[in-house]
Amino acid sequence: MDVTKDKAALEEMRAVSGGALRVPVIVVCKEVMVGFDQERLELALSCLAQSTELKDLA
């Protein structure tokens, strides 16, 4: 979504991020990240991979 051209996307981004006006806003496993932090993103994606594996076992 391009928040500079889509007002609804901008409003959603602000709601999810607590009002942030910076991009990117990334949400993974209930973790909200404003700005890019590769280490933090990799940890969050690890959480996502683990939860997917758990669902596959059920």
CHARMM-style PDB file with segment names, atoms N, HN, CA, C and O in Angstrom:
ATOM      1  N   MET     1       0.842  -1.177   0.000  1.00  0.00      PROA
ATOM      2  CA  MET     1       0.000   0.000   0.000  1.00  0.00      PROA
ATOM      3  C   MET     1       0.892   1.247   0.000  1.00  0.00      PROA
ATOM      4  O   MET     1       1.927   1.285   0.665  1.00  0.00      PROA
ATOM      5  N   ASP     2       0.491   2.215  -0.722  1.00  0.00      PROA
ATOM      6  HN  ASP     2      -0.350   2.184  -1.263  1.00  0.00      PROA
ATOM      7  CA  ASP     2       1.221   3.479  -0.779  1.00  0.00      PROA
ATOM      8  C   ASP     2       0.458   4.489   0.072  1.00  0.00      PROA
ATOM      9  O   ASP     2      -0.562   5.030  -0.354  1.00  0.00      PROA
ATOM     10  N   VAL     3       0.959   4.734   1.270  1.00  0.00      PROA
ATOM     11  HN  VAL     3       1.788   4.294   1.616  1.00  0.00      PROA
ATOM     12  CA  VAL     3       0.255   5.612   2.202  1.00  0.00      PROA
ATOM     13  C   VAL     3       0.274   7.071   1.771  1.00  0.00      PROA
ATOM     14  O   VAL     3      -0.460   7.888   2.329  1.00  0.00      PROA
ATOM     15  N   THR     4       1.099   7.411   0.789  1.00  0.00      PROA
ATOM     16  HN  THR     4       1.695   6.748   0.336  1.00  0.00      PROA
ATOM     17  CA  THR     4       1.097   8.788   0.283  1.00  0.00      PROA
ATOM     18  C   THR     4      -0.046   9.013  -0.691  1.00  0.00      PROA
ATOM     19  O   THR     4      -0.410  10.156  -0.970  1.00  0.00      PROA
ATOM     20  N   LYS     5      -0.618   7.926  -1.215  1.00  0.00      PROA
ATOM     21  HN  LYS     5      -0.323   6.997  -0.989  1.00  0.00      PROA
ATOM     22  CA  LYS     5      -1.698   8.041  -2.200  1.00  0.00      PROA
ATOM     23  C   LYS     5      -3.013   7.423  -1.731  1.00  0.00      PROA
ATOM     24  O   LYS     5      -4.049   7.629  -2.364  1.00  0.00      PROA
ATOM     25  N   ASP     6      -2.986   6.679  -0.646  1.00  0.00      PROA
ATOM     26  HN  ASP     6      -2.145   6.512  -0.132  1.00  0.00      PROA
ATOM     27  CA  ASP     6      -4.173   5.962  -0.173  1.00  0.00      PROA
ATOM     28  C   ASP     6      -4.473   6.400   1.259  1.00  0.00      PROA
ATOM     29  O   ASP     6      -3.811   5.966   2.201  1.00  0.00      PROA
ATOM     30  N   LYS     7      -5.472   7.260   1.411  1.00  0.00      PROA
ATOM     31  HN  LYS     7      -6.009   7.613   0.645  1.00  0.00      PROA
ATOM     32  CA  LYS     7      -5.800   7.817   2.729  1.00  0.00      PROA
ATOM     33  C   LYS     7      -6.210   6.731   3.718  1.00  0.00      PROA
ATOM     34  O   LYS     7      -5.858   6.809   4.895  1.00  0.00      PROA
ATOM     35  N   ALA     8      -6.942   5.727   3.265  1.00  0.00      PROA
ATOM     36  HN  ALA     8      -7.227   5.664   2.309  1.00  0.00      PROA
ATOM     37  CA  ALA     8      -7.354   4.636   4.148  1.00  0.00      PROA
ATOM     38  C   ALA     8      -6.135   3.854   4.638  1.00  0.00      PROA
ATOM     39  O   ALA     8      -6.081   3.448   5.799  1.00  0.00      PROA
ATOM     40  N   ALA     9      -5.165   3.645   3.759  1.00  0.00      PROA
ATOM     41  HN  ALA     9      -5.209   3.975   2.815  1.00  0.00      PROA
ATOM     42  CA  ALA     9      -3.936   2.943   4.140  1.00  0.00      PROA
ATOM     43  C   ALA     9      -3.165   3.754   5.172  1.00  0.00      PROA
ATOM     44  O   ALA     9      -2.636   3.193   6.131  1.00  0.00      PROA
ATOM     45  N   LEU    10      -3.096   5.070   4.985  1.00  0.00      PROA
ATOM     46  HN  LEU    10      -3.526   5.526   4.206  1.00  0.00      PROA
ATOM     47  CA  LEU    10      -2.420   5.945   5.946  1.00  0.00      PROA
ATOM     48  C   LEU    10      -3.104   5.866   7.310  1.00  0.00      PROA
ATOM     49  O   LEU    10      -2.429   5.775   8.335  1.00  0.00      PROA
ATOM     50  N   GLU    11      -4.419   5.901   7.328  1.00  0.00      PROA
ATOM     51  HN  GLU    11      -4.967   5.976   6.494  1.00  0.00      PROA
ATOM     52  CA  GLU    11      -5.156   5.819   8.586  1.00  0.00      PROA
ATOM     53  C   GLU    11      -4.929   4.474   9.270  1.00  0.00      PROA
ATOM     54  O   GLU    11      -4.781   4.417  10.491  1.00  0.00      PROA
ATOM     55  N   GLU    12      -4.901   3.391   8.491  1.00  0.00      PROA
ATOM     56  HN  GLU    12      -5.021   3.438   7.499  1.00  0.00      PROA
ATOM     57  CA  GLU    12      -4.639   2.064   9.058  1.00  0.00      PROA
ATOM     58  C   GLU    12      -3.226   2.002   9.644  1.00  0.00      PROA
ATOM     59  O   GLU    12      -3.029   1.483  10.742  1.00  0.00      PROA
ATOM     60  N   MET    13      -2.250   2.530   8.911  1.00  0.00      PROA
ATOM     61  HN  MET    13      -2.410   2.951   8.018  1.00  0.00      PROA
ATOM     62  CA  MET    13      -0.872   2.539   9.384  1.00  0.00      PROA
ATOM     63  C   MET    13      -0.756   3.302  10.696  1.00  0.00      PROA
ATOM     64  O   MET    13      -0.091   2.845  11.626  1.00  0.00      PROA
ATOM     65  N   ARG    14      -1.394   4.452  10.774  1.00  0.00      PROA
ATOM     66  HN  ARG    14      -1.934   4.823  10.018  1.00  0.00      PROA
ATOM     67  CA  ARG    14      -1.333   5.262  11.991  1.00  0.00      PROA
ATOM     68  C   ARG    14      -2.016   4.547  13.153  1.00  0.00      PROA
ATOM     69  O   ARG    14      -1.534   4.613  14.284  1.00  0.00      PROA
ATOM     70  N   ALA    15      -3.129   3.867  12.893  1.00  0.00      PROA
ATOM     71  HN  ALA    15      -3.521   3.813  11.974  1.00  0.00      PROA
ATOM     72  CA  ALA    15      -3.841   3.145  13.949  1.00  0.00      PROA
ATOM     73  C   ALA    15      -3.004   1.987  14.480  1.00  0.00      PROA
ATOM     74  O   ALA    15      -2.918   1.786  15.691  1.00  0.00      PROA
ATOM     75  N   VAL    16      -2.392   1.232  13.585  1.00  0.00      PROA
ATOM     76  HN  VAL    16      -2.462   1.395  12.601  1.00  0.00      PROA
ATOM     77  CA  VAL    16      -1.589   0.069  13.965  1.00  0.00      PROA
ATOM     78  C   VAL    16      -0.333   0.482  14.722  1.00  0.00      PROA
ATOM     79  O   VAL    16       0.095  -0.202  15.652  1.00  0.00      PROA
ATOM     80  N   SER    17       0.255   1.606  14.315  1.00  0.00      PROA
ATOM     81  HN  SER    17      -0.092   2.162  13.560  1.00  0.00      PROA
ATOM     82  CA  SER    17       1.557   2.010  14.844  1.00  0.00      PROA
ATOM     83  C   SER    17       1.480   2.994  16.002  1.00  0.00      PROA
ATOM     84  O   SER    17       2.513   3.413  16.524  1.00  0.00      PROA
ATOM     85  N   GLY    18       0.295   3.362  16.404  1.00  0.00      PROA
ATOM     86  HN  GLY    18      -0.544   3.022  15.980  1.00  0.00      PROA
ATOM     87  CA  GLY    18       0.169   4.333  17.480  1.00  0.00      PROA
ATOM     88  C   GLY    18       0.386   5.763  17.010  1.00  0.00      PROA
ATOM     89  O   GLY    18       0.753   6.632  17.800  1.00  0.00      PROA
ATOM     90  N   GLY    19       0.157   6.006  15.719  1.00  0.00      PROA
ATOM     91  HN  GLY    19      -0.141   5.300  15.077  1.00  0.00      PROA
ATOM     92  CA  GLY    19       0.242   7.365  15.196  1.00  0.00      PROA
ATOM     93  C   GLY    19       1.498   7.683  14.406  1.00  0.00      PROA
ATOM     94  O   GLY    19       1.701   8.833  14.016  1.00  0.00      PROA
ATOM     95  N   ALA    20       2.345   6.692  14.159  1.00  0.00      PROA
ATOM     96  HN  ALA    20       2.179   5.758  14.476  1.00  0.00      PROA
ATOM     97  CA  ALA    20       3.594   6.937  13.435  1.00  0.00      PROA
ATOM     98  C   ALA    20       3.340   7.483  12.038  1.00  0.00      PROA
ATOM     99  O   ALA    20       2.360   7.132  11.381  1.00  0.00      PROA
ATOM    100  N   LEU    21       4.235   8.339  11.607  1.00  0.00      PROA
ATOM    101  HN  LEU    21       5.031   8.624  12.141  1.00  0.00      PROA
ATOM    102  CA  LEU    21       4.157   8.896  10.261  1.00  0.00      PROA
ATOM    103  C   LEU    21       5.343   8.441   9.404  1.00  0.00      PROA
ATOM    104  O   LEU    21       5.517   8.917   8.282  1.00  0.00      PROA
ATOM    105  N   ARG    22       6.152   7.526   9.930  1.00  0.00      PROA
ATOM    106  HN  ARG    22       6.010   7.140  10.841  1.00  0.00      PROA
ATOM    107  CA  ARG    22       7.303   6.999   9.192  1.00  0.00      PROA
ATOM    108  C   ARG    22       6.967   5.654   8.584  1.00  0.00      PROA
ATOM    109  O   ARG    22       6.144   4.911   9.119  1.00  0.00      PROA
ATOM    110  N   VAL    23       7.596   5.344   7.478  1.00  0.00      PROA
ATOM    111  HN  VAL    23       8.264   5.948   7.043  1.00  0.00      PROA
ATOM    112  CA  VAL    23       7.463   4.030   6.866  1.00  0.00      PROA
ATOM    113  C   VAL    23       8.831   3.379   6.813  1.00  0.00      PROA
ATOM    114  O   VAL    23       9.832   4.095   6.816  1.00  0.00      PROA
ATOM    115  N   PRO    24       8.924   2.094   6.766  1.00  0.00      PROA
ATOM    116  CA  PRO    24       7.802   1.165   6.767  1.00  0.00      PROA
ATOM    117  C   PRO    24       7.269   0.920   8.176  1.00  0.00      PROA
ATOM    118  O   PRO    24       7.962   1.134   9.170  1.00  0.00      PROA
ATOM    119  N   VAL    25       6.036   0.471   8.232  1.00  0.00      PROA
ATOM    120  HN  VAL    25       5.473   0.297   7.424  1.00  0.00      PROA
ATOM    121  CA  VAL    25       5.450  -0.052   9.456  1.00  0.00      PROA
ATOM    122  C   VAL    25       5.191  -1.524   9.170  1.00  0.00      PROA
ATOM    123  O   VAL    25       4.434  -1.868   8.262  1.00  0.00      PROA
ATOM    124  N   ILE    26       5.824  -2.384   9.950  1.00  0.00      PROA
ATOM    125  HN  ILE    26       6.439  -2.104  10.688  1.00  0.00      PROA
ATOM    126  CA  ILE    26       5.742  -3.827   9.733  1.00  0.00      PROA
ATOM    127  C   ILE    26       5.149  -4.458  10.985  1.00  0.00      PROA
ATOM    128  O   ILE    26       5.581  -4.165  12.100  1.00  0.00      PROA
ATOM    129  N   VAL    27       4.161  -5.321  10.798  1.00  0.00      PROA
ATOM    130  HN  VAL    27       3.809  -5.558   9.892  1.00  0.00      PROA
ATOM    131  CA  VAL    27       3.540  -6.029  11.914  1.00  0.00      PROA
ATOM    132  C   VAL    27       3.712  -7.522  11.681  1.00  0.00      PROA
ATOM    133  O   VAL    27       3.233  -8.067  10.686  1.00  0.00      PROA
ATOM    134  N   VAL    28       4.410  -8.183  12.622  1.00  0.00      PROA
ATOM    135  HN  VAL    28       4.799  -7.740  13.429  1.00  0.00      PROA
ATOM    136  CA  VAL    28       4.627  -9.629  12.546  1.00  0.00      PROA
ATOM    137  C   VAL    28       4.472 -10.185  13.951  1.00  0.00      PROA
ATOM    138  O   VAL    28       5.111  -9.698  14.883  1.00  0.00      PROA
ATOM    139  N   CYS    29       3.640 -11.190  14.115  1.00  0.00      PROA
ATOM    140  HN  CYS    29       3.120 -11.586  13.358  1.00  0.00      PROA
ATOM    141  CA  CYS    29       3.439 -11.840  15.427  1.00  0.00      PROA
ATOM    142  C   CYS    29       3.126 -10.808  16.511  1.00  0.00      PROA
ATOM    143  O   CYS    29       3.693 -10.860  17.602  1.00  0.00      PROA
ATOM    144  N   LYS    30       2.254  -9.900  16.221  1.00  0.00      PROA
ATOM    145  HN  LYS    30       1.793  -9.857  15.334  1.00  0.00      PROA
ATOM    146  CA  LYS    30       1.819  -8.850  17.153  1.00  0.00      PROA
ATOM    147  C   LYS    30       2.917  -7.855  17.495  1.00  0.00      PROA
ATOM    148  O   LYS    30       2.729  -7.014  18.374  1.00  0.00      PROA
ATOM    149  N   GLU    31       4.058  -7.931  16.823  1.00  0.00      PROA
ATOM    150  HN  GLU    31       4.212  -8.614  16.109  1.00  0.00      PROA
ATOM    151  CA  GLU    31       5.173  -6.996  16.995  1.00  0.00      PROA
ATOM    152  C   GLU    31       5.038  -5.901  15.948  1.00  0.00      PROA
ATOM    153  O   GLU    31       4.995  -6.186  14.751  1.00  0.00      PROA
ATOM    154  N   VAL    32       4.972  -4.652  16.393  1.00  0.00      PROA
ATOM    155  HN  VAL    32       5.006  -4.421  17.365  1.00  0.00      PROA
ATOM    156  CA  VAL    32       4.851  -3.518  15.475  1.00  0.00      PROA
ATOM    157  C   VAL    32       6.214  -2.832  15.398  1.00  0.00      PROA
ATOM    158  O   VAL    32       6.766  -2.393  16.407  1.00  0.00      PROA
ATOM    159  N   MET    33       6.735  -2.753  14.187  1.00  0.00      PROA
ATOM    160  HN  MET    33       6.287  -3.110  13.367  1.00  0.00      PROA
ATOM    161  CA  MET    33       8.035  -2.125  13.963  1.00  0.00      PROA
ATOM    162  C   MET    33       7.855  -0.903  13.077  1.00  0.00      PROA
ATOM    163  O   MET    33       7.280  -0.995  11.992  1.00  0.00      PROA
ATOM    164  N   VAL    34       8.341   0.228  13.534  1.00  0.00      PROA
ATOM    165  HN  VAL    34       8.807   0.303  14.415  1.00  0.00      PROA
ATOM    166  CA  VAL    34       8.302   1.458  12.742  1.00  0.00      PROA
ATOM    167  C   VAL    34       9.734   1.721  12.295  1.00  0.00      PROA
ATOM    168  O   VAL    34      10.641   1.852  13.117  1.00  0.00      PROA
ATOM    169  N   GLY    35       9.923   1.795  10.987  1.00  0.00      PROA
ATOM    170  HN  GLY    35       9.186   1.688  10.319  1.00  0.00      PROA
ATOM    171  CA  GLY    35      11.263   1.911  10.441  1.00  0.00      PROA
ATOM    172  C   GLY    35      11.827   0.526  10.201  1.00  0.00      PROA
ATOM    173  O   GLY    35      11.250  -0.468  10.643  1.00  0.00      PROA
ATOM    174  N   PHE    36      12.947   0.451   9.506  1.00  0.00      PROA
ATOM    175  HN  PHE    36      13.416   1.258   9.147  1.00  0.00      PROA
ATOM    176  CA  PHE    36      13.535  -0.845   9.172  1.00  0.00      PROA
ATOM    177  C   PHE    36      14.654  -1.177  10.140  1.00  0.00      PROA
ATOM    178  O   PHE    36      15.605  -0.413  10.301  1.00  0.00      PROA
ATOM    179  N   ASP    37      14.525  -2.332  10.785  1.00  0.00      PROA
ATOM    180  HN  ASP    37      13.752  -2.953  10.654  1.00  0.00      PROA
ATOM    181  CA  ASP    37      15.544  -2.862  11.686  1.00  0.00      PROA
ATOM    182  C   ASP    37      15.684  -4.343  11.336  1.00  0.00      PROA
ATOM    183  O   ASP    37      14.863  -5.164  11.747  1.00  0.00      PROA
ATOM    184  N   GLN    38      16.726  -4.681  10.577  1.00  0.00      PROA
ATOM    185  HN  GLN    38      17.393  -4.015  10.243  1.00  0.00      PROA
ATOM    186  CA  GLN    38      16.866  -6.030  10.047  1.00  0.00      PROA
ATOM    187  C   GLN    38      16.909  -7.089  11.147  1.00  0.00      PROA
ATOM    188  O   GLN    38      16.262  -8.129  11.023  1.00  0.00      PROA
ATOM    189  N   GLU    39      17.652  -6.844  12.206  1.00  0.00      PROA
ATOM    190  HN  GLU    39      18.178  -5.999  12.306  1.00  0.00      PROA
ATOM    191  CA  GLU    39      17.757  -7.829  13.289  1.00  0.00      PROA
ATOM    192  C   GLU    39      16.400  -8.077  13.948  1.00  0.00      PROA
ATOM    193  O   GLU    39      16.017  -9.222  14.185  1.00  0.00      PROA
ATOM    194  N   ARG    40      15.694  -7.019  14.233  1.00  0.00      PROA
ATOM    195  HN  ARG    40      16.005  -6.088  14.041  1.00  0.00      PROA
ATOM    196  CA  ARG    40      14.364  -7.138  14.856  1.00  0.00      PROA
ATOM    197  C   ARG    40      13.380  -7.835  13.916  1.00  0.00      PROA
ATOM    198  O   ARG    40      12.561  -8.642  14.356  1.00  0.00      PROA
ATOM    199  N   LEU    41      13.462  -7.521  12.623  1.00  0.00      PROA
ATOM    200  HN  LEU    41      14.127  -6.865  12.266  1.00  0.00      PROA
ATOM    201  CA  LEU    41      12.589  -8.153  11.638  1.00  0.00      PROA
ATOM    202  C   LEU    41      12.879  -9.647  11.549  1.00  0.00      PROA
ATOM    203  O   LEU    41      11.950 -10.452  11.491  1.00  0.00      PROA
ATOM    204  N   GLU    42      14.144 -10.024  11.539  1.00  0.00      PROA
ATOM    205  HN  GLU    42      14.899  -9.370  11.586  1.00  0.00      PROA
ATOM    206  CA  GLU    42      14.496 -11.444  11.485  1.00  0.00      PROA
ATOM    207  C   GLU    42      13.972 -12.191  12.708  1.00  0.00      PROA
ATOM    208  O   GLU    42      13.497 -13.320  12.585  1.00  0.00      PROA
ATOM    209  N   LEU    43      14.053 -11.576  13.884  1.00  0.00      PROA
ATOM    210  HN  LEU    43      14.439 -10.659  13.984  1.00  0.00      PROA
ATOM    211  CA  LEU    43      13.502 -12.206  15.094  1.00  0.00      PROA
ATOM    212  C   LEU    43      11.991 -12.373  14.977  1.00  0.00      PROA
ATOM    213  O   LEU    43      11.449 -13.419  15.335  1.00  0.00      PROA
ATOM    214  N   ALA    44      11.326 -11.365  14.488  1.00  0.00      PROA
ATOM    215  HN  ALA    44      11.767 -10.516  14.197  1.00  0.00      PROA
ATOM    216  CA  ALA    44       9.871 -11.439  14.333  1.00  0.00      PROA
ATOM    217  C   ALA    44       9.488 -12.503  13.309  1.00  0.00      PROA
ATOM    218  O   ALA    44       8.521 -13.238  13.511  1.00  0.00      PROA
ATOM    219  N   LEU    45      10.231 -12.590  12.227  1.00  0.00      PROA
ATOM    220  HN  LEU    45      11.016 -11.993  12.064  1.00  0.00      PROA
ATOM    221  CA  LEU    45       9.941 -13.603  11.213  1.00  0.00      PROA
ATOM    222  C   LEU    45      10.206 -15.001  11.752  1.00  0.00      PROA
ATOM    223  O   LEU    45       9.541 -15.955  11.349  1.00  0.00      PROA
ATOM    224  N   SER    46      11.166 -15.133  12.653  1.00  0.00      PROA
ATOM    225  HN  SER    46      11.706 -14.358  12.980  1.00  0.00      PROA
ATOM    226  CA  SER    46      11.418 -16.411  13.308  1.00  0.00      PROA
ATOM    227  C   SER    46      10.181 -16.842  14.097  1.00  0.00      PROA
ATOM    228  O   SER    46       9.796 -18.011  14.074  1.00  0.00      PROA
ATOM    229  N   CYS    47       9.574 -15.906  14.779  1.00  0.00      PROA
ATOM    230  HN  CYS    47       9.886 -14.956  14.798  1.00  0.00      PROA
ATOM    231  CA  CYS    47       8.338 -16.177  15.519  1.00  0.00      PROA
ATOM    232  C   CYS    47       7.254 -16.659  14.566  1.00  0.00      PROA
ATOM    233  O   CYS    47       6.535 -17.611  14.867  1.00  0.00      PROA
ATOM    234  N   LEU    48       7.141 -16.017  13.442  1.00  0.00      PROA
ATOM    235  HN  LEU    48       7.725 -15.244  13.197  1.00  0.00      PROA
ATOM    236  CA  LEU    48       6.132 -16.385  12.448  1.00  0.00      PROA
ATOM    237  C   LEU    48       6.393 -17.794  11.928  1.00  0.00      PROA
ATOM    238  O   LEU    48       5.455 -18.579  11.791  1.00  0.00      PROA
ATOM    239  N   ALA    49       7.629 -18.126  11.641  1.00  0.00      PROA
ATOM    240  HN  ALA    49       8.391 -17.488  11.752  1.00  0.00      PROA
ATOM    241  CA  ALA    49       7.974 -19.459  11.152  1.00  0.00      PROA
ATOM    242  C   ALA    49       7.619 -20.515  12.196  1.00  0.00      PROA
ATOM    243  O   ALA    49       7.107 -21.580  11.850  1.00  0.00      PROA
ATOM    244  N   GLN    50       7.887 -20.229  13.470  1.00  0.00      PROA
ATOM    245  HN  GLN    50       8.303 -19.364  13.751  1.00  0.00      PROA
ATOM    246  CA  GLN    50       7.576 -21.180  14.531  1.00  0.00      PROA
ATOM    247  C   GLN    50       6.075 -21.385  14.663  1.00  0.00      PROA
ATOM    248  O   GLN    50       5.625 -22.515  14.846  1.00  0.00      PROA
ATOM    249  N   SER    51       5.301 -20.327  14.576  1.00  0.00      PROA
ATOM    250  HN  SER    51       5.667 -19.408  14.427  1.00  0.00      PROA
ATOM    251  CA  SER    51       3.850 -20.468  14.716  1.00  0.00      PROA
ATOM    252  C   SER    51       3.272 -21.216  13.532  1.00  0.00      PROA
ATOM    253  O   SER    51       2.295 -21.947  13.695  1.00  0.00      PROA
ATOM    254  N   THR    52       3.843 -21.059  12.343  1.00  0.00      PROA
ATOM    255  HN  THR    52       4.636 -20.465  12.211  1.00  0.00      PROA
ATOM    256  CA  THR    52       3.376 -21.797  11.166  1.00  0.00      PROA
ATOM    257  C   THR    52       3.671 -23.284  11.345  1.00  0.00      PROA
ATOM    258  O   THR    52       2.833 -24.129  11.029  1.00  0.00      PROA
ATOM    259  N   GLU    53       4.862 -23.603  11.852  1.00  0.00      PROA
ATOM    260  HN  GLU    53       5.542 -22.917  12.108  1.00  0.00      PROA
ATOM    261  CA  GLU    53       5.205 -25.000  12.071  1.00  0.00      PROA
ATOM    262  C   GLU    53       4.267 -25.634  13.082  1.00  0.00      PROA
ATOM    263  O   GLU    53       3.872 -26.789  12.924  1.00  0.00      PROA
ATOM    264  N   LEU    54       3.908 -24.889  14.121  1.00  0.00      PROA
ATOM    265  HN  LEU    54       4.229 -23.951  14.250  1.00  0.00      PROA
ATOM    266  CA  LEU    54       2.999 -25.427  15.134  1.00  0.00      PROA
ATOM    267  C   LEU    54       1.616 -25.693  14.549  1.00  0.00      PROA
ATOM    268  O   LEU    54       0.983 -26.695  14.884  1.00  0.00      PROA
ATOM    269  N   LYS    55       1.145 -24.808  13.683  1.00  0.00      PROA
ATOM    270  HN  LYS    55       1.659 -23.994  13.411  1.00  0.00      PROA
ATOM    271  CA  LYS    55      -0.173 -25.024  13.065  1.00  0.00      PROA
ATOM    272  C   LYS    55      -0.149 -26.250  12.173  1.00  0.00      PROA
ATOM    273  O   LYS    55      -1.136 -26.982  12.100  1.00  0.00      PROA
ATOM    274  N   ASP    56       0.970 -26.484  11.491  1.00  0.00      PROA
ATOM    275  HN  ASP    56       1.771 -25.889  11.551  1.00  0.00      PROA
ATOM    276  CA  ASP    56       1.072 -27.642  10.600  1.00  0.00      PROA
ATOM    277  C   ASP    56       1.017 -28.966  11.380  1.00  0.00      PROA
ATOM    278  O   ASP    56       0.588 -29.987  10.843  1.00  0.00      PROA
ATOM    279  N   LEU    57       1.453 -28.942  12.645  1.00  0.00      PROA
ATOM    280  HN  LEU    57       1.802 -28.113  13.081  1.00  0.00      PROA
ATOM    281  CA  LEU    57       1.459 -30.155  13.454  1.00  0.00      PROA
ATOM    282  C   LEU    57       0.071 -30.502  13.986  1.00  0.00      PROA
ATOM    283  O   LEU    57      -0.191 -31.654  14.330  1.00  0.00      PROA
ATOM    284  N   ALA    58      -0.801 -29.529  14.054  1.00  0.00      PROA
ATOM    285  HN  ALA    58      -0.588 -28.593  13.775  1.00  0.00      PROA
ATOM    286  CA  ALA    58      -2.131 -29.754  14.653  1.00  0.00      PROA
ATOM    287  C   ALA    58      -3.044 -30.550  13.748  1.00  0.00      PROA
ATOM    288  OT1 ALA    58      -4.189 -30.819  14.109  1.00  0.00      PROA
TER     289      ALA     58
END
